């Protein structure tokens, strides 16, 4: 059987392959999905990739399979591990973090100001795949970014460097790294003026750098030979899909509850009313990662948040026995109920952390109300993707709770926000597909979410 496009999602634990046909037609089709354990530990991710292809053939009921193109996303081998270094934490550092997270990065080290020897030691310990250096508005402070670049260059850390700081430093940054093996990417300043974010150019370059240097995972060099299109970090692919969908249907947030983390992607400019009282700027497309909110690896954190007594009362069972028998994919009604409670807590906590808040400040003229953080009040759609929010029986009701927790003290979606589910669990695949086939990706997203 000849298939137009295969998209491989090479995850930390599972490799998934999605098949699509009629990509260039008005009605592209999602054919099916196969999956297999990721085989990084075996020394070659291609073993898991071939297993996912075999699973796909079995699900389609075919013996032979060929394809025109293969695209891929990856979070294998720890995903896109990054360190981020800027000047002032609430300004250039925050802008750089937003760029890194939106591109799909996993940030292991953040510093503000000049690096110290202890910082370099920590960077070496986390072994980032990419280092982002920012600092200084355009034609402003120069020395911090230059000093940090010199220290990183001379440290022996041989990973790609993205420089997204003061434009006046660009030539000197090139001079600093010219005699070192680090691949250097120069991009526009992420924070060119006070209270002005310029994140998208840096996001794009980070994804390009990730693709260029994807061979850090065992066997990924072979995957790069197989793949005919881009390879981008899986979280970055979900963001790309969210941005495409936002242009078609309006402001949205996408929630992905996983075994280890809960990711939230919001794509919204916010309301004009809130923008007038916002303390500092926020990006239109924002991603946050809650590393303590996972329904398998980090299950115990959520259990502690809810409380064992509360869980036992709601589930009417021995909660310790349930925890002992917990699996990555729940396979009994009681385990599914348990995971639904964990998922709801993860969704509500992560959304609350992602959203902005109202703040009252007191001055000479009395009390004034300001807003701080991401404004979600104009969000029209709340989207669920990932294993938990596409497969659990009560997934829609869980997502409905997001808007219902808006008590007026935070910038959460309003109660008229509608729920969409990525029923085919293909949003990440469609994010990478959208790089080359945006119209087909949008059509397939609408099919998966049953949007007319």
C-alpha angles and dihedrals in degrees: 000000000000115000123191099219137005119195117198121203105197104195132181092259108009135038115208128190121199122194126211132183137187090031094162094047128089088251112046114187135220104219103184149291139257130190142188137168114282111249105209090125090054087059098249127068089197090077090062092041091054089047090055090049090051089050090051091051090050092049091049092046095236134129101204130041133183129170140201098217139007124204127179148197123198140196093160122131091027096313121248102343112196143176120208127204127184144146112255116024097221093045125030094010093052092047091051091048091052090052093048095047093045090053090054099262125154106218115216101168133025127181136179121203127003118351120245129209089256089057092053089050090053092048090054090050095053092046098212122206090216138017122210118202120192135153141138129035114260109292090005132099112353111170101075096058092043093049091048091049092051092049093049093045093052094043095080092241100145105196131116116281125213114197114199104158141100108349091223090068098056098097093044091049088055089051092050094054100034093097095043128081095236114119105236125211118191116199139166117286112276088213106030096162136015109286093004121117122199102179108144098074090054093047090053093049092047090056091048090050091049091053093047092052101033092122092092090096115077109262095009091117088066091047089053088056091051097045114086096188138035127317112208134171110276095237089050089053091055088052091050090052091048091052092050091049093047091059089055105041108015140255115352149163124219120206124198117183111192139174094267107019145015115228124197124192118188124187110187138115090214126225126311089233093058094041089062092061099034112126097208135007124270127201118253089232112043132174128192128185121205104202094186095055111079127131096220118017092031096030093124092061091059093043088055091049093053097035128236093249092054092048093048091051094048094045097035093219146096099289094194090057090048092052090048091055096042114135135190089251113032111229104181130063092244093050089049090052089049093051091046090058090048091047094050091052091048092049096048095043095046093047092049090051092047095050128078127247139219116250130196118214125188122215142151091293094048133251120354128183120224134173126232128188135009117348111219097167093107094051110127099179134045110197129197122206135155128063100299099043096044099043111032115100095232097042094123093051090048091055092046088065091067094074093034091063090063102114095168097262096093139043096253126144115282123251094260092065110123129226126238127181125205089225095180092046091229104124095112091048091050090050092062091039089056090064089073105012108034096161093050091046091052092048091050091048091053090050093050091048095040093238113165 
